[in-house]
Every structure is written in structure tokens, then in C-alpha cells.
């Protein structure tokens, strides 16, 4: 079961007070519990005492920008992050995804599109299961992937995966040894179709390979199949 508006707590981080309040009001009207922060430092203080289900984070802020803050958060947290980027700044979008963001939304945007993106990300967040049967696993060299729990392990160490990475592994794990097209990955991730989203998937695959492969530039387990897409090839 996925999170819904009624039980999700969102953190809105934007230095523009007007935009911050508009986003907060819109999301609150749509059933979310929201908290806002004016910059990265303010957000850090809130994160010390509160857990959030998703962070909406502006890229262009004084102090630490959104990409720098995303990179910092990913060192200790797997909370989903939606970046708000300036229109036309494609470099920011790619850098944000490489830093660990789950998705991005160019400004200016329609509030309804923000709502759709947030719901799509929340649907990808794995929910804990109280009853766990004998886990089914895939072996990827030294890496062990628990299919039922959506967890990746290196020995006794749990590897942090973002919500998008968990969903990608879930997609690949249902069809090991079978190529999955970039368009199909975009569709299964609940995103709008288009070349920009396919490039975004490429970035997510690159990040995932860094967690799986001994040599990400020569992938053994998450392979590129020319003309067909990507394929998970477990041992």
C-alpha cells in the first residue's frame, strides 16, 4: 500500500516566501501535512527533530543550493526529493538527479503538475511489511538484493537506495535476464513520456550502477542492451 495525501508529511524548502506559502497552501488544501523552511540551514534544523515522507526543494537558494543540499541529505537519508529547477536549466536537472533527487519540476509549473509528481513519487516508496516470508534474493556478485523487502545488502551492510532506485530494482527483479526499454521504465516509474524523462532514467541507472557494480563503467549486472534498453543479469 502506498502513502496517500492523508498520511504524508512534506517539507517545502524555498527561499521565496510567496512561492513557499503558495505551495504549502495548495498542498495543505489537497490533504497533505506540510512544513516549510526558508533555506538549507532552516531545513537541517527541522530535520533534526522531524521525519518527512518527501522534500520539495528549490535549487536556487542562498547559502547551500538545492543540489548541494540533496547531495548532503543522500549521505544519511533516503527521503524522496523533488527538485524545483529554473526553466531551461537542464544542467541543474541532470546534476540534481546525479546528486540523488528522485525527480525534478521546472519553474514555472502548474500546481496540479506538482501534485501529480508528488503522488507519483510517493507511490514508488516501498512500505514496510509486518509479516515477512522467507525472502527471495538475487545475487549480484558481492551484492545481495532482497526482492520482497526491496533492500540491497553488501555483506552485513545495508546499501541506501532512493525511492526511485528501489522502484527500478523492483522492475528489473521481476524480469531478470530480460531487457527493459527506457520508454517502459519511464512508464513504470509513473512519469510523463518523452526524451527528457528517458535521459533522466539514464542518470538514475548510472547512480544505481555505482551501488551494484565493481566497475560501473563496465557493468556486469545492470547491462545496457543496445537497441533494447537495460537488463538485470544476476548470478
C-alpha positions in Angstrom: 0.0 0.0 0.0 1.4 3.4 -0.9 1.4 6.6 1.1 -1.5 8.9 0.5 -2.1 12.6 1.0 -3.8 11.9 4.3 -0.7 10.5 6.0 2.3 12.1 4.1 4.3 14.9 5.8 6.0 17.1 3.2 8.9 19.6 3.8 8.8 22.6 1.4 12.2 24.3 1.1 12.2 27.6 -0.9 13.8 31.0 -0.1 10.9 32.8 -1.9 8.3 33.3 0.8 5.5 33.9 -1.6 6.1 30.7 -3.6 6.7 28.8 -0.4 3.4 29.8 1.1 1.5 29.2 -2.1 2.9 25.7 -2.4 2.2 25.0 1.2 -1.4 26.3 1.0 -2.1 24.3 -2.2 -0.7 21.0 -0.8 -2.5 21.5 2.5 -5.8 22.0 0.7 -5.1 18.7 -1.1 -4.8 16.8 2.2 -1.0 16.9 2.9 0.5 17.8 6.2 3.2 20.3 5.3 6.1 22.1 7.0 8.2 24.8 5.3 11.8 26.0 5.5 13.3 29.2 4.0 16.8 27.6 3.3 19.0 24.6 3.8 20.1 25.6 7.3 16.4 26.0 8.4 15.6 22.7 6.8 18.5 21.0 8.7 17.1 22.2 12.0 13.7 20.8 11.2 15.1 17.5 10.0 16.9 17.1 13.4 13.6 16.6 15.1 11.1 15.6 12.4 10.8 12.8 9.8 9.3 13.7 6.4 7.9 11.5 3.7 9.1 13.8 0.9 11.1 17.0 0.4 10.2 19.6 -2.2 13.4 21.5 -2.6 14.2 24.6 -4.7 17.6 24.5 -6.5 18.4 28.3 -6.5 18.7 29.3 -2.8 21.2 31.5 -0.9 23.7 29.5 1.1 23.8 25.9 0.1 21.8 25.4 -3.1 19.3 22.6 -3.6 21.8 20.3 -5.4 24.4 20.7 -2.7 21.8 20.0 0.0 20.5 17.0 -1.9 24.0 15.5 -2.0 24.4 16.1 1.7 21.0 14.5 2.5 21.8 11.4 0.5 24.7 10.6 2.8 22.4 9.8 5.6 18.8 9.8 4.3 16.7 8.1 1.6 13.8 10.5 1.9 12.4 11.2 -1.6 13.4 14.6 -3.0 11.6 16.6 -5.7 13.7 19.5 -7.0 12.3 22.7 -8.4 14.5 23.9 -11.1 14.7 27.1 -13.2 13.1 26.7 -16.7 15.7 25.8 -19.3 18.4 24.9 -16.8 18.8 21.3 -18.0 22.3 21.1 -16.3 20.6 21.7 -12.9 18.2 18.8 -13.6 20.9 16.3 -14.5 23.1 17.4 -11.6 20.2 17.1 -9.3 19.4 13.6 -10.4 23.1 12.7 -10.1 23.1 14.1 -6.6 20.2 11.7 -5.7 17.0 13.6 -6.3 14.0 11.4 -7.4 12.5 13.8 -9.9 12.5 17.5 -10.9 9.9 20.0 -11.9 10.9 23.1 -13.9 9.6 26.5 -12.8 7.1 28.0 -13.5 4.8 25.0 -13.1 1.1 24.3 -12.7 0.1 23.4 -9.1 -1.7 20.3 -10.5 1.5 19.1 -12.1 3.3 19.5 -8.7 0.6 17.3 -7.1 0.9 14.7 -9.8 4.7 14.5 -9.4 4.5 14.2 -5.7 1.9 11.5 -5.8 3.9 9.6 -8.4 7.0 9.6 -6.2 5.0 8.6 -3.1 3.6 5.6 -4.9 7.2 4.4 -5.5 8.1 4.5 -1.8 8.2 0.9 -0.5 6.0 0.2 2.5 7.2 -2.0 5.4 5.6 -5.4 5.7 4.8 -6.7 9.2 4.9 -10.3 8.0 7.9 -11.3 6.0 8.1 -14.8 4.5 11.4 -16.4 3.6 13.0 -13.7 1.5 13.7 -14.1 -2.2 17.0 -12.7 -3.2 19.1 -12.0 -6.2 22.9 -12.3 -6.1 24.9 -9.6 -7.9 28.4 -10.5 -7.1 29.1 -9.3 -3.6 25.7 -7.6 -3.6 22.5 -9.3 -2.3 19.1 -7.9 -3.3 16.1 -8.9 -1.2 13.2 -8.7 -3.6 10.4 -8.8 -1.1 11.8 -6.1 1.2 13.3 -4.0 -1.6 16.6 -4.0 0.3 20.1 -4.2 -1.1 23.0 -5.6 1.1 26.7 -5.8 0.8 27.6 -8.4 3.4 26.0 -7.1 6.6 25.8 -3.5 5.4 22.5 -2.2 4.1 23.0 -0.1 0.9 20.9 3.1 0.9 18.6 3.2 -2.1 16.4 6.2 -3.1 12.7 5.5 -3.7 13.3 5.7 -7.5 16.2 3.2 -7.2 14.0 0.8 -5.2 11.4 1.0 -7.9 13.9 0.4 -10.7 15.2 -2.7 -8.9 11.7 -3.9 -8.4 11.0 -3.5 -12.1 14.2 -5.3 -13.1 13.8 -8.0 -10.4 10.5 -9.1 -11.9 12.2 -9.9 -15.2 15.9 -10.8 -14.7 17.7 -11.5 -17.9 15.1 -9.6 -19.9 15.8 -6.2 -21.5 13.5 -3.4 -20.4 13.3 -0.3 -22.7 13.9 3.2 -21.5 10.3 4.1 -22.5 8.9 1.2 -20.5 11.0 2.3 -17.4 9.7 5.8 -17.8 6.1 4.5 -17.9 6.6 2.1 -15.0 8.1 4.9 -12.9 4.8 6.9 -13.4 6.4 9.7 -15.4 5.4 11.6 -18.5 6.8 10.1 -21.7 9.5 12.0 -23.6 13.2 12.1 -24.3 13.9 14.3 -21.3 12.5 11.7 -18.9 14.4 8.9 -20.8 17.6 10.8 -20.2 16.6 11.2 -16.5 16.3 7.4 -16.3 19.8 7.1 -17.8 21.1 9.2 -14.9 19.3 7.1 -12.4 20.7 3.9 -13.9 24.2 5.4 -13.7 23.7 6.1 -10.0 22.3 2.6 -9.4 25.3 1.0 -11.1 27.6 2.8 -8.7 25.9 0.8 -5.9 25.9 -2.5 -7.7 28.9 -2.8 -9.9 32.6 -3.2 -9.0 33.3 -1.2 -12.1 30.3 0.9 -13.1 31.9 1.8 -16.5 32.0 -1.9 -17.4 28.7 -3.1 -15.9 28.4 -6.8 -15.3 25.0 -7.0 -13.6 23.0 -3.9 -14.8 23.7 -4.1 -18.5 22.9 -1.9 -21.5 21.4 -4.0 -24.3 21.9 -2.0 -27.5 18.6 -1.1 -29.1 16.6 -2.7 -26.3 17.3 -0.8 -23.1 18.7 -2.1 -19.8 18.8 -5.6 -18.3 19.5 -7.0 -14.9 21.7 -10.1 -15.2 22.1 -11.7 -11.7 24.4 -14.6 -11.0 
